[in-house]
Every structure is written in C-alpha cells, then in structure tokens.
Amino acid sequence: MERKLIVAAVSLVVLAVFTVAKVGLEMETSQVSEEKNSPDSSYEEILTGGENTSREADEWVIEITGLVERPMNITLSQLKEMPQTAVFSELYCVAYPGKARKQGLWKGVKLSYILEQAGIRDGAIKVAFYAKGGFTTDLTLEEALTNDELIIAYEFNNKPIEPRLVAPDMWGYKWIKYSIKIEVVDYNFLGTYESEGYPDDAYIGEKP
C-alpha cells in the first residue's frame, strides 16, 4: 500500500512538471507569434535586418499619383535637390511601447512640399502610401499638407536609407519604409493595419 502511494505521488509530480513545461512553451510560442505579426514587424528591422545602405537606395523611385495635377516619378537624386528639412524624432512601435526602436536625426523633404509640387485636385481627402513588399499606410490630406514634421527621409543620423515616411509623435506603423508610391485619393483609404482596427490617426497620446 505504501509503495502504491509513493508511485502515485511520483506520477503526480511528473505530470505537474510536464504541464508547467507545456504551458511555458505555449506562452513562449504565442509571444513569438505576436511579435512576428505586430504592425511594426512589417517595416522595421525586426524582419528586414535594418536600413539598407546599398546602391539600391541610389536608384530609388517614388511614384506620385492619384488625384494630382502633375503625376511624377521622383528619383532619390531629385529628392535630394528639393528643399531639405531635418527632424529629430523617436520611433516607437506598438509592440514595444516603452522603448524607442530608433532615435536620431532624420533628413529629407517635407511631404507637404512634394504634394504641393504635384498639385492636389478637387475631391481629394486622403493620401495612401505603398511600400515595396505590399505594406501600406495612410494620412488624411489635411494632416499631410499642414504637418511640417512629416517628411520623406533619405538619411538617418547622416547615413543613407531607403526613402521612408517620418511621422513624429505617431506609432511606428505610420513610418512606412521602402516607399515606392504615394497616391492621393477621394475615399477613406485605410492602410494594412489601419484596416484591421489600429487607430487611423496613430498619435501616441494626444495630438500635439
């Protein structure tokens, strides 16, 4: 009888150990899955390995299209010839809200300047952004034209990067990188994560 009780007790201990291990593994797997599928993983160095400073950046072209008077393709060289703006800002991801993923000086051209050069046609209400690889995001036309800190950057801390939208005080999913097209539209375009319920204005806290 005593031997049976000892065997039963040992079995319970082994079962408890395996149960704890299984729960721990499930939690770890769930956390990894959440991080891989966070909105920030679609554009940031978590999956891309960081900014690319190769020759590819020198050959970059951004198409400006949609409800504009003068559709255009802007090369990186042409972008650098436009009036320059430098913005010091931190990039925060919703998956890691307590720590800046990037912090420093971004150099580029005001989004409002680019849109003004293209000329906005009547009826436009939103600006859609497309990245190489299919990621998208958006801004209201009013925000795009009036927020002077929104820039298309091509340098970060004096190092070349592929053109990307810098959106100070907004969550990282607005900071779309590998930008290849900016489209002005007359409907409520929602980007990749905005269409899944993430805030469309994306401000961290109250709007400045």
N, C-alpha and C positions, 0 to 999 in steps of 0.2 A: 504493500500500500504506500509506504513512504517513498519507495523507488518510483512509483507511478506519479506521485505528486511532484517529485523532482523533475521528471521528464516533462510533465505538463508545464511546469514553471519555466524550464529552459525553452520550450516551444513558444511560449508566450513572449519571452524576451526576444527570440529570433524574429518572430512575426512583427514585433514592435519596431525592431531595428530596420527591417525591410520596408515597413510602412513609412517610417520617417525618411528613409533614403529616397523612396519613390516620390513622396510629396516634395522633397527638396529638388529632385530632378525636374519634376513638372513645373515648379516655380521658376527654376533657372531657365528652362526651355521657353516658358511663357514670357519671361523678361527679355530674352534674346529676340524672340519673335516680335515683341512690342517695339524694341529699339530699331530692328531692321525695317519695320513698317511705319515708323514715325514719319511725320511730314518732312522732318529735317533730313532724313536719310536719303531723300530723293535728289538732293542737290549738294549736300555738304560732304566733307571729306570722309565721313563715316564709310561711305561706299566708293567714293571716287579717288581717294588717296590724296586729296588736297588740290591746290591750284596747279594747273599745268603751265609751265613757263616755256614750252617748246615753240618751235617755228609755227605750229598750228595757229597760235594766237595771232601772229603777224598777218595771217591770211584770212582772218575772221570777217564775216559779212553779216550785218543785221538788216533785214528787210523791214521797211516801214510801209505799212499798207492799210487797207480798210477805208474808212471814211476820211480820207485826206485829199487835199487838192494836188499835192505833188508827191506821189509814191516814190520811194527811193531805196536804194541799197547803199548802206553806209559801211565802208571798209574800216578796219582799225586805224589805218593811216589817216583817213578822212576824219574819224572821230577825234584823233589827237590834234587835228588842225582847228577844231572848234574851240570856243571859249572854255577854259578849264575851270573846274571847281574842285576843291579839296574838302572832304568831310571827315571829321574824326568821329568814329562810332563803334559801338559794340554790337556783335551779332549774337542774339540769344535764340536757342532752339526750344520749342515747347517740350521736347523730351527731356531736356536738361535745363530747366528754367533758372536754376541758381548759379550757373556758371557760364560766363561768356565763351562761346566757341571761337570767336575771333575778336580782336580789339586792335584798333590802329587807325591809320590814315588811309582813306580811300580817295583816289584821284580819278576824275572823269568829267563827264559833261552832264549838265542839268537835263533831266528828262523833259522839262517844260520847254527848254530851248530846242531840242530835237523835234518835238511835236509842233512847235511854232514854225519851224522851218518847213515842215511838211504841210502845214495849214490844215485846220480842222474844219470839216464840212458840217452843215446843219444836221441836227438829229443825233449826233454822237453823244453817248453817255458813259462809256466805259473804255478802258484800254486793256487789251489782252496781251499777255507775254508768253512766248513759246520758247522752250529750251530744246537743244539737241537731246534726243532721247525721249521726248514726249511730255516732260513735266510742264505744267502751265500755272500761271497765277494771274492776278488782275488788280486793277486800281480803278476807282472812279475817275472820270475825266477831270472833274473839279480838283481832286487831290493831285492828279498828275500835273496839272497846269499851275497850281498855286503853292505846292510844297517845294521850296527851293532846295531842300536837302535830299530830295530824290534824285539820284544820279545814275547814269550808266558808267560804271567804273571799269577801268582797264589796268589800274595799278593798285596794289595794296602794300603799304609800307615800302614804297619805292621799288617794288618788284612787279613785273608784268603778270597779268592774269587774263583769262578769257573774259570778255565783257559780261558784266552781271549788274543787276539792279541792286543798288544800295538803298535801303529803306530804314533809316534811323527810327528808333522807338517802336518798330514793328517786329513781330515774331519772324523767325527765320524763313518760314515758307514763302514770304514775300520777296526774299532776297534771291530771286531766281538767277542761277548761274548758267553758263553756256548759252546765253541768249542768241537766238537766230531770227526771231520775228517779233515785231511789235505791231499789233493790229488795233485800230480804233473802230469800235463797233457801236451799234444803236440798240443793243439789247443787254440784258443783265448777264453778261458772261461771268461764269464762275470757274476758277482755276481747279487744279487737281484736288486739292484738299479743301478749298472753299466749298466745292460741290458736295463734299462729304460731311459738311456741318461745321468746319472750323470757321471762326469769325472772319467775315469778309474784310473788315477794316484792319484786323490783326494788330491793333495797338496794344502794347504792353502797359496795362493800367489805363488811365485816362488819356485821351488825345491831348497832346500839348497845345 
